[in-house]
Amino acid sequence: MKYISTRGGTAPITFSEAVMTGLARDGGLMLPEEFPNIKDKLTAWSSLSYTELAYEIMKLYADDLTEGELRTVIEKSYATFRHPETTPTKKVGPVYILELFHGPTFAFKDVALQFLGNMFELILNKTGANLNIIAATSGDTGSAAIHGVRGRKGINLFVMHPNGRVSAVQELQMTSVTDANVYNIAIDGTFDDAQAIVKTLFGDLSFKDKYSLGAVNSINWARVLAQVVYYFYAGLKVMKETGSEKISFSVPTGNFGDIFAGYVAHLMGLPIDKLILATNENDILSRFFNTGVYNVEGVHPTISPSMDIQVASNFERWLYLHAKRDSKQLCDWMQQFKETKSLTIGNPDELDEIMVAGKADTAKTLATIKRFYEECSYVLDPHTAVGVSVALEKAPTSPVICLATAHPAKFPDAIKDATGKSGLATAAEIEALKGKPTRKFELPADAGAVAAFVIEKLQ
Ligand SMILES: *Cc1c(COP(=O)(O)O)cnc(C)c1O
């Protein structure tokens, strides 16, 4: 399988090269040249374990690795999860909850970043190269990336979070890691500012080459790939259990990475009825799928901070496929968006028949947490609650699997606001962080300042 850029300006490259490149050299995002159709494998796949299924899916895309290499990376990556099923699904009230938070940092980002950390190590061991990762985080990617690469030889990680805009637990999960190869940068700005700095630094090709820059944000194809697995795993299980021929998923969305992985599962032949895109007040994507207009507004800080994003980088991948892989059309759209901060694609009814979108504001999110706690004795984290709230509103006829993207113990204040009770959601690993020494570097939201910091630390 070869990988090409959405912007059409690069020669096809292998999976390993795509993983190391992160953002394509022409500023686009990497995608496989085609999506294999696996409809005839669904029955066989429905009885596989998580890691067996991961191997079957990933080998279609990572065909430049040996079977032994890929199986070892997968086994190592999911051995760190606290649940034997890696990502279990539970029936809770009217929906299914797909628990993606049993990894080291209690958010779904671990599913991809444990895999990516091991994949980097495998590839660097083969080439003898070094990698300096530049990342932006709205809260959870940061700690998951840190736990994916901390202490690894040949890798440094520079991770920017918006100062004061992540939850206290999220900040502590990042800054309490004081390994020499991890630099936590608190920038004076928003997640979108941090993401724009990543893109600027990657856009300076001589800087990128000189300092061997790598990416762990969902611009990296390996992250999307790792997330495709749980759509199949949960979808096949719920179809088997209910006898339904189709399933729907509800996905709390920020950067469009997670839901794009669901979209890939759909393109490969998983019978998805609806993909429900759920946002908080930062609803650029839900407005887009309802109106056909993609336009930026200001960022609102919310109780689901990992979704406080306006410009969703993976949306470019959907746009490219929507343009039927016409790079010229995609480039025109990106240029128009860059110049006017707005893009009109067309009639919302004809955009995409499987996508449905909606938003849940803070009041609805808190009410959903309260209702599930009181009626089902189940504590939803605020991100998951956004997805559940929109799923109940859209109510497709097929069974709905709601992605639980974080453990509620990461957001104790929101749980208390919703239920009036404290201590409902705790985790010993998170409690143990309190009082630990921390380290962070404060910088302005400026690409030049971040570049100078990177250069200084690498000397
Ligand atoms: C990152 C994150 C999201 C958003 O996922 P995207 O792939 O950016 O759309 C949702 N919930 C939680 C808890 C997250 O950490």
Boltz pocket constraint, residues with backbone or C-beta under 6 A from the ligand:
constraints:
  - pocket:
      binder: B
      contacts: [[A, 107], [A, 108], [A, 109], [A, 139], [A, 140], [A, 141], [A, 218], [A, 252], [A, 253], [A, 254], [A, 255], [A, 256], [A, 257], [A, 258], [A, 259], [A, 306], [A, 307], [A, 383], [A, 384], [A, 405], [A, 406]]
      max_distance: 6.0
